């Protein structure tokens, strides 16, 4: 393992004013997104859509540091025969790959999940590295209480097995000279309040870093992709932007070692603007040991998907919508976003 090289890539992934595009939706997830815009999900339509994003020159060059790809996408070529990974590299961004194989039921823990995909991961990482991937992503899913299980959810079992799998994955990535994005996501579904989200996220992050140390993962060569500390979607009292920012920063300072180069948040089902506003408020607090940026999927893509709607004549409109969202989040990653910038664009 060349740690200096891993650290260089990790720092480039959280370069000032840039963030990560999560374009790694599974075939099932992107089908749901395409259904919503009445586009048939085929290998070609998925390719065309992602090619549109990767050819958004201004967005990719100025605001995007890296792109997380799905297994299908990393092997695909653009319409003109150029590998999609080359398009990403040509824009100055870093190609990455989602390596987990989704979730399955956790035995003995009703309603709870564990992420699969450690089998043969070392072999897969080697092939992805050869194809151009320089970072990877693995998502663990932690539900809170009223979601699927009861009040005992999440159990310590679920937190432990998912943290252990995240750490095993991270160690395998670093051995393959690939920067791991460690993503322990505490879901925002359900009716819990912000305090409950804070407590569960704290347990999850503490356990994750404990496991990372046990597995000898070099913290300087990884990126953390956590949820924000936020009210559950079904809670009548939604915390203010300031409260989300303050509680999230306080938690991260308590749980995340300063050796980690950066934290790239997931949007987790927040609206486009909420995800931007929360990131902006956190960066305005300032004085942080790590860089704070975005690794958004839906919060970067919902607008361009709608503008594109599967029509070749809408590619330019889709690219404009993507560039706008990327720029707004770039500003938020520096604490320079203002809500009226959204109105101007509209």
C-alpha positions, 0 to 999 in steps of 0.5 A: 500500500502506497499511503502517500498516493492514497492520501493524494487521491483522497484529498483530490476527492474533497478538493475545495469547491468540488464534490462527488457525483454518485451515479452508482444507482443499481439497475432497480433504482435507476428503473424507478427514477426512469419510470418517474420520467416515463423513460424505459430503462435499457442498457442504452438509455442508462448509458445515454443518460450518464454520458450526458452527465459526464459530458457536461463540461462546465459541471465536470471540470469546475465542480465535480471531483469524482464519479461513483459508477455502477458495475454496468457503467464502468465497462460501458463505452459512450456512443462514439466508442470512448469508454465512459471512464475516459470521459470522466478522466478527461474532465479532470475528475476521478472514476470510482466504483460502488463495490457492495452488492446490496443488502440482505436480511440480518439473521436474528434481527427482524427488520434489519439489514447487512450489506453483502459483497465481501466474497471475491472483493479482492479480485473485483478490485483488481479489475476495477483498478485496471479499468481506471477506478481509483476509489470505491464505495460501500454502503451500510444501511442502519434503520431507526426504530419505527422504520421496519423494526421496533424500538430495539432497532437498530440493535447492537448486532446490526451496528456491529456487523455493518461496521465490521463489513465496512472496515473489511471492505476498506482494508481490501480497498487500500491493499488494492491501492483504491481509496475507500469511501466508508458509508454508514447511512442512518436512514432518515425514514421514520418518525424519530426526532433529531436527538434520536438520529444524533444518538444512533449516528453517534453509536454507528460512527464510534463503532465504525472507527473502532472497527477501522482501527482493528482492521488497520485501515489508514485513516489518511487514505479514506473518505467518510460518507455519513448521513447528516443529523436530521429529523426523520421524514415523518416527524411533525417537527423538522429541525431548522437548517441551523440545528441540523448543521450545529448538531452534525458538526458537534457529532462529527467533531466527537467521532471522526479523527482529524486524520480523515482527509474529508467528509462527503455527505450523502443526501439521503432523500433530502430535497435538492435545496435542503441538502445544499442549505445544510451543507452550506450552514455546516461550512459556515461554522468553519474551523474544522479539521477535515474538508466537508463536501457532498457526495450526492446522487438524487440531490444532483440528478433529480433536476437533470433527469426531469429536464432530459426526460430521455429525449436527445433534443433535451440533452443541453437542458439536462446538462444546464440543470446538472451544472446548476445543481453542481454549482450550488453545491460547490458554493455550499462546500465553501459556505458561500451559497445563498437561497436567492441564487436558486430563485435567479436560476429559476 
